Amino acid sequence: MTTARIAIDPNATVAPVNRRIFGSFVEHLGRCVYDGIYEPGHPTADADGFRGDVVDLVTELGTSTIRYPGGNFVSGYRWEDGVGPRENRPVRRDLAWHSLETNQVGVDEFAKWCKLTGSEMMMAVNLGTRGVLEALDLLEYTNHPSGTALSDQRIANGAPEPYGISMWCLGNEMDGPWQVGAMSADDYGKLAARTASAMKMVDPKLELVVCGSSSSSMPTFGDWERTVLEHSFDSVDYISCHAYYQERDGDLGSFLASSLNMEYFIRTVVAAADHVQHKRHSDKQIQLSFDEWNVWYLDEWNAIEGTIEEWAYAPRLIEDVYSVADAVVFGNLLMTLLKHSDRVGSASLAQLVNVIAPIMTEPGGGAWRQTTFFPFSVTSRLASGVVLAPRIEVATYTTKVHGDAPLVDSVATYDAEAGTAAVFLVNRHQDEAITVTVDVSALGVGSIVEANGIHDEDVYAKNTIDDRERVGLVANESASLADGSLTITLPPVSWTAVALGA
């Protein structure tokens, strides 16, 4: 049997656990908003039309910052369409997804929904078809207390208190030819710099996210980041990263090692940002906002895209149904974001409901958890204190895409004040269980609070509309702790979390 040894040192601190790592993303795309978070007339809907069953699941999921309203959608969005009396709001064509947008949910409604879920709102501004003035107008509407035209308009619309939005995205994926208003790095960098500078004239404490590459496979990857930051460095705080992963051509081994690509993405963007920092002889360090990440079967979407009815209202778009294997990779990606908490200051799981999402709904019906729900909810609940980088000794296997990959991956968190720790582990072996011995003697913990994970004899088992609880958390009864040594056997193709206490 394959074995692994892991040592956890409380001095091997990466950074404090940042709750913004557990962010998500709500875009006006498909049924994410309409039939997702918002469905007037649903049995659980409140007076504002928000589904209570979805609010409960989002709360259980443990999301923090929610990015809104896009995504590709934002590059054609007029925020003014979504405020004021609903009966006066225009219906518009959304060029990003070739759908109809009724604007029944806008910034005021979404701010109310964020309060219901205890989430922080992260707002994106349109730099595809709009610019500096529109961004300043939206900032005034949302954040100015009163006494100006737009702040008084917000008050008249039923929101007497400003929203105090601190994180703002300066457009979305402006390097992508699919983006409305896409532009070169030089042109975008100049526009982002002007917009950021103007917004910081209003409030220098704002945290601004400039667009990085929309994937590491873009031909301009790396150079895009350098060029954009050379223009905008002084006025922005974050640069965005977007990455999606899928199993291709039955190559499960490469898919299970997808986090190695995320590692490469992070290292490359950090290098580009630090290059600009050193070139400017600056003490300022740019953080990463990994504000789109997930498993997404993009090849399948591309195959059916041309068959979807255009200009439909809330069409069923990109409603991937996730397997156990998807959840294992998903959990590993979240572990990787935690591992890089020193530079990844924010992250957004894309998306939250129905669209490549951990939560699914049916109109007038129920809501349920996808397999990916579980690694996110458990990690969000257990991770506290500081992130620790484990030392891992384990054999590797060879992948077609990523080269050699360790059979086991791990990250840990440690809360010295509470006397608790959590160890997150992945077994990438497709056939064998792996017994792992974890040295936690330096942490001063003496008991296993819980040990749960995701695995199944059928790695492609899913929670579907007809079988909504086929996959769930499974207790790992093999876990034991004695003399500062945690021993646990990880099933093949599995994600596991162990909580430790005094």
N, C-alpha and C positions, 0 to 999 in steps of 0.2 A: 504494500500500500504506500502511495506517495504521502510524504509528511512535509510539514513546514514549521519553521520556528520564527516567532516574532518577538521582538523586545520593545517595550514601550518605556521611554525615559521622560519623566515630567519636565526635564530641562530641554528636551527637543521640541520647543514650542515654535509653531509656525506663526500663529496670530490668535487673538481672541476670536471665539465663534461670533461671526457677524450674522445677525438675523436676516439681513438683506440677501444672504445666499439663498434663502428659502422663499424668494419672490416668484411671482407668476406673471401671466400676460393675458389680458382680455382684449381681443381685437374684434372690430365689426366685420366678421368673416363667418360665413355659413350660419350655424346655429349657436355660436358661442354666446352672443348677447341675446338674440331673439330665439325663444324656446329653450335657452340655456339658463342665464341668470335672470332673465326677464320674461314672464309669461302671465299677463293679467288673465284672470279667470281660472288659473290653475288652483286646485284645492288647497295648496299650501301658500298661495301668493298673499303678500301683505297689501296694504292700501296703495303702495307705490308700484305694485305689479311684480315684485321680486319673489322668486320661488323660495320658500322657507326651507324646503328639503335640500336645495343647492347651498343655501347659506350654511346649513348645518354641516354639510360635507366639506365645504371650503374651510370652515372653522376647524373641523377635525383634521383636515389636511395640514393645517398649520402654516398657511401662506403669510408672508409679511408684506413686501412691497408689490403692488400690482401695476404693471405697465399698461398704458391705455392712451389712445384708442387704436393703435397700430404701431408697427406693422405696415405692410404695403398700403393698407387702407388710408393711412394718415397723409400720404403724399397727394391725395386729391380731396382732402377733407376741409370743409369750412365749418369751424367750430360753432360759428354763430347759428348755423342751421339747427343745432341741438339744444338751444336754450329758449326760454319763453313758453307761452301756451302751446301745448302739444298740437292742438287743432290748427295752429298756424305754421307748423313746421313743414318745410318742403320735402318732397320725395326726390331723391337724387340718384343718378347712376353712379355706382362705384366701379371705376375702371379697373381697379386692382383685381377684383374677383368677379367682375361682370354680373353684379347683383344689384338689386334695388335697395336703397337705404332710406328708411322712413324717418330717421332721426327722432324716434320716440324715446330713445335713450341718448342722453348727451352728458356733458360734464357735470351738471347739477345732479342728475339721477345717479351717475356713477359714483360721485362723492358720497351720496347717501348709502349706496350699496357697500362701499368700502368701510363705512362706519359699522354697518351690520356685521361685517366679517372681521373687524378689527385690523384691517389692512391699511398700509400707507399707499397713497396714490402717487404714481410715477407718470408724469404727463409727457406725451410726445407732441412736438409742434411740426407743422407742415412746412418743410423747406423744399418740397418737390415742385409745387405750383404756387407757393406763397413765399413769404420771407420775413424780414426783420419786423416790420410794422405789425403784421398779424400775430407774431409771437409775443410782442409787447402788449398787444390788446388782450390776448388770452391771459397773460400774466397779470395784467391789471384786473381783469374780470375775476380771476380765481383768488388772488392773494391780497389785493388792496382792501383795507378795512371799509372805507366809505368816503363819500364826498367827491367822487369823480364819476364821470358818465358811466363807465363800465362797472365799477364797483357798486354804484347805486342801482344799475340794471340787475346785477346779481341779487341784491337785497330785494328788489321788487319781484324777482323771480322766486323768492321764498328762502333765500340763504343769507340771513343777516350776518353771519360770521364768515370771515375769509377762510379758504381751505388750507392755506399755509403749505402749498405743495413745494417741496424742497428739491426733488429730483426731476430734471427735465431732459428729454432726449431731443437732440437737434436733428430732426428728420429720421429717416429709416433707410438703410441699405442703399445709399445713394450711388454706390458703385455698380448696382445691378441694372442691366438693360431692361429688365422687366418692370423697373420702378418708374412710375410717372414722374417725369422731371429728372431722370438720372443724369449725372454729370461727371466730369473728370475729377480726380482728386484735387487738382489745383483749383478748379472752379468751386467745388464744394467746400474745400478748406477755407477759402476766402469768405464765402457766404456764412459758414458756420462761425468763423471768427467774428464777423460783424454782428451776427445775431447774439452770440455769447457775450460779447463786449457790451452790447446794448442792454441785455437782460441783467448783467451784473452792475450796470449803472443804477438799475432799479433796486437790486438787492445783491450785494457782494457775497452773501452767504449761500446763494443758490448753488446746487450741485448739478453741473451740466455734463451731459454725455454726448460726445461727438461720435459720428458714425465711423466704425472701423469696417473691415471687409465683411461681406455677407457670408463668406465661407473661406476656408483655407485653400480651397481649390480654385479660387478666382485668380486669373493671370496676374493681377496687380497686387496680390496679397503680400503684405510686408511693405512694399513700396507705397501702397495707398496709405497705410498708417503713418509712415514717415512724412509723406507730403502733407497730409491733412494736419498733423500735429505741428509741423513747422509753421503753419499759418495760425493755428488756433491754440497752441500750447498755453499761452499766458492766461486764457480766459476759460478754459475747460478743466474738468476734474477727472473725467472718465473717458475711455474710448471703448466702444462696444465690440463684442464678439458674438457671432451667430454660428451655430453648428448643429446639424442634424445627422443622425446615423440610422442605417438600416442594414439588414442582412441581405446580401446580394448573391445570386447564383448558388444558393445552398451552402455558402461558406460561413458556417456557424462559428468556426474557430476565429476567423478574422473579426467577425461581428462582436464576439465576446471580448475582444481586445480593443474595442473602439475608443476607450479612454486614453489609449496611447496617442491617438490623433488629437484629442482634446489637450493633452499635455503639450504636444508639439505646437498647437495653436497658441496656447497661453505663453509658452516660452518665446515664440516668434514675436508676438505683439508686445510683450514686455521688453524684448531686445530693441524693437523699433522705438518704443516710447522712451526707453532709457538713452538710446542714441540721441534723440532730440534733446532730452534733458541735459546730457553731458555736453552736447554741442553748444547749448545756450549757457553753460556753466551755472545751472540752476539747482537749487535745493528742492524744488518742487518735484514730486513723484506722481505720475499719472497712474490712476487705478484702472482696472478692467471692469466693465459692466458686461457680463456674459448674459445679455438680456434676451437671447433666444437660444434655447437648447432643448433637445428632446430626441426621441426615436421617431422618425417620420419616413414612411414608405413612399418617398417622393417619386420613385419609378412608377409605382402603381397609379399615383395621382396624375402623372404626365400621360399615362396610357389612356385615362378616361376623361381627361380635361376637355377635349373637344366634343365629347358626347353630352356634356351637361347643359341643361337649358339655360340660356342667357337671360339676364335681367329678371331673374326670379327673386322673390322675397324670402330671405332666410333659407336658402337651399342647403341640402345635406352635402357639405363639402368637407373633404379631408377627415372623415370620421374613422380613423384607423382603430382597429380592435387589437389590443395588445396581448401578447403571449407571456408566458413565464420567462422565456429567454429575453424578450424585450425588457421585462421588468428587472432582470439581473443586470443587463447592460445599463439601463436607466439608473439603477442604484449605484453602479460603479461610476457613472458620469457625475452624479451628485457627490460621491466620495472624492472625486478628483477636484471638483470645485472647492470642497472643504480643504483639501491638501494645499491649495494655492490661495488660502484666505489672506495671505500677506499682500497679494496683488489683486485678487478678485474681490472687489468691494461690494458687488451687487450681482445678482443673477435672476433671470426670469425664465421659469419653465414655460415653454410655449406649446399649447395654450392651456387654459384652465377647464373649460367645459365644452364637450362635444367635439371640438376641432383638435385633433391629435392631443387628446386631453385625458387626465386621470379620472374625470367625472363625466358620466354620460346621462342624458335625460331623454325622455319621450314626452311629446306634447300631451298634456292632460294626464300623464302617467307618472311613473316613478323615476328615481335617480339612483345610480349605482356606481360602485367603485371599479375602475379598471385595475389590471394587475400592477400598473405603475403607481397607483395610489399608495400602495403599502410602503415601498422603500422611502418615498418622500415623507409620508406622515410620521413614520417611525423615526427617521433621521431628524426631522424637524423637532420632534418631541424630546428625543434623548440627547441631542448635541447641545452642550453648554460648557461654559468656562473657556478653555483654550483648545485649539487644535494641536495635536501632537503628531509628529511624523514617525511612524514605526520603522524599525529596522527589520526587514523581511528576508529570510533565507528560504528559498524554494526553487524548485526546478522550473525550467522554461519549456515552452513548446513553440513550434515554428508556425507562423501564419503567412498566408499569401500576400497580405496587404501591409502588415505592420512589422514584419520580421519576427524576431524572438520576443515572446511575451511571457511574463511570470504567470504561473498557474494560479497563484493566489495574490490578491491585492488587498490592502487594508489601510484604514486611517482610524485615528482614535481622538476622542475629546476627553478633557479632564477638568473637573470643577473642584478645585482644592477646598474652597469655602464650604461647599455642600458635601464634600467627601464622596463624590460620585465620579464615575467614568463610563464611557461607552466605547465599544470596539465594533467597527463595521468591517465586514469581510466579504470577499467574493471568491468563489471557486470557479475557475474557467474550464476545468477539465470536463470533457463531455461524457466520460464514462466512469470515472472513479471518484469516490469520496476521498477527501483529504483530511487527515487528522492534523490539527494545528495546535501547537503549544505556544501560549502567549505569556511572556514574563511581565507580570503587572506588579511585581513585588515593591517597586519604588512608589507606587501610587497609594499605598496604604488602604486598599479596599479588601474586604473580606467575605463578600457574599455576591451571588448572582441574583439580581433583581428580576431579570427576564432574559430569555434568549429565543428570539423569533426570526423567521426568515421566509423567503420565497423560493420554493423549489417544487418540482412535480416530476413523476416518472415520464410524463408527456411534457417536454419542454415547450411545446406549442399549444398547451392548454390555455384557454382564454375565458374571460367573463363576457358573455354575450347577452343580448336582450332576452334570449330564451333561457339562459342559465347564468344568472347574474352573480352567483356566489360559488362558481366552480373553483376559483382560485382565491386563496386568502392566506393570511399569515399562518405559518406552521411552527409550533413550538419545537425547539431543538433540545431534546431530552439528553443528548450526549454531553452537554456542557457541565463541567465540574471545575471547582476552584479550591486549590489546596496549596498552602505554603507559598503564596504569591504566584502560583502558576495556574493559568486558565487553560484547560484542555477542551477542545471541541472538534467534532467531526463534521466537516462541511459536505453536504451532498453534492453530487456533480451538477454543474450549471445552477449555482445557487448564490443568493445574496442573504447575508445573515447580520443581525445586530444583537450585541450582548450588552446589557446594562449592568453595571457593577456598583455596589454600595458598601457601606461600612460593615 
